[in-house]
Amino acid sequence: MKTFFKTLLILFLAFSSPFALAQKGSSIVIHDNTSKTNGGENATSNLRKEIESALNREKPCTDLMDDEDIRNVLESEREKNILEGGDPQQVLTDIANLMGASYVMSVSATPGPGGTTSYTVFVMDPKTGKTIARQTGSDPKQMADNIVKQLGNSLPDDCKPHWVGEVKYEYSSNETKVTNDAGAMHASTRNTKRTKSEMYSAQNTIVATLLPPKPGSTISASRSIARVWMRSKIITEMKSETVGEIYCRLKGQNPTWKGYNLQYSETITQIGGGADNLPVSVLLDNEGNYKIVVNTPGGTLLSKIETNRSETGCNPENPPAKEAQDMPEQKMDASGFDVTGKTDAKNRDSLAGSKTMPDGKTKISWHLRLVKPKKK
């Protein structure tokens, strides 16, 4: 019975204390709020580097994301206006929720006299809307150290090792073919010359941004969850121009040969993509050899065909003809890609590099950092 009442007392204290169940945040997204007239993101680049360095040094269990990570996710969500306008606090809350971050940090710079710069930094808890740390000044390093000290107990000192960062896949192909011939044979035309050009352009981009692990998740040093978005744009264009002479029989006139020009173009545009939260595997052996495996989402490709035709010859009032038509949607299958490399034996906590595939059109780049507890 005494044990029963002791258990009740513990539960009562746990639920009645406002701090007993408080969980430390494990991730911060840093958003620059500097106006373009004051230099935009470039004006706070040094400050953000100092903040990142201080956090990595003092609170290495903190996952860090920035505006580039935000843009990568927004590219898939088509919510680019989230970074512009609206209530500043609501914008920061939306950013934190979108990125799954525990806290959002706002940094801004203001030019001062004599070429000086004044900085402002504050950290907000999106769940409560309260500011938990704030610092102003002109010394980026000192400000970074102070803001990290203020965060102090709000950030964890222990965590499961896991990777953060980004993997990017880019494919680009551009081809053009030009041919010259006499065109199609017709009894009513002569001395014809045709120039035909065929152009093909294809871009496919896949970005995997590793997300902070959620409480109770199975994220580990070998398995992470990433927001993966894919975008494809394919344009196929055919143009032809035929010049020569055409035999005209106009009413009330004698038959005669007249100058002739026919221009025709056909353009097929395909745009689409997809996005999803998918697993990313990072395999690293004792020799420093590693393999990063990224799963990619399925998606939808929207297509349309546009044609243009203009002709001059016998009838001077022959108007140009334009047509546009949507084509059936095409499904894009889920797939994946991987990249291998070898890390520096002295720095096994960082995987970074880029590789161009043998086709010369595909490039994969990556930069991952292992988040793990600070050595005691």
Salt bridges, closest charged atoms under 4 A:
GLU41 OE2 - ARG71 NH1 2.79
GLU58 OE2 - ARG57 NE 3.38
GLU58 OE1 - LYS374 NZ 3.13
ASP63 OD1 - HIS162 NE2 2.76
ASP67 OD1 - HIS31 ND1 2.74
GLU68 OE1 - ARG71 NH2 3.20
GLU75 OE1 - LYS80 NZ 3.33
GLU77 OE2 - ARG227 NH2 2.32
ASP145 OD1 - ARG57 NH2 3.03
ASP145 OD2 - LYS141 NZ 3.36
ASP157 OD1 - LYS59 NZ 2.77
GLU170 OE2 - LYS168 NZ 3.90
GLU175 OE2 - LYS361 NZ 3.26
ASP181 OD2 - ARG194 NH2 2.92
GLU245 OE1 - ARG190 NE 2.93
GLU311 OE1 - ARG309 NH2 3.54
ASP349 OD2 - LYS372 NZ 2.83
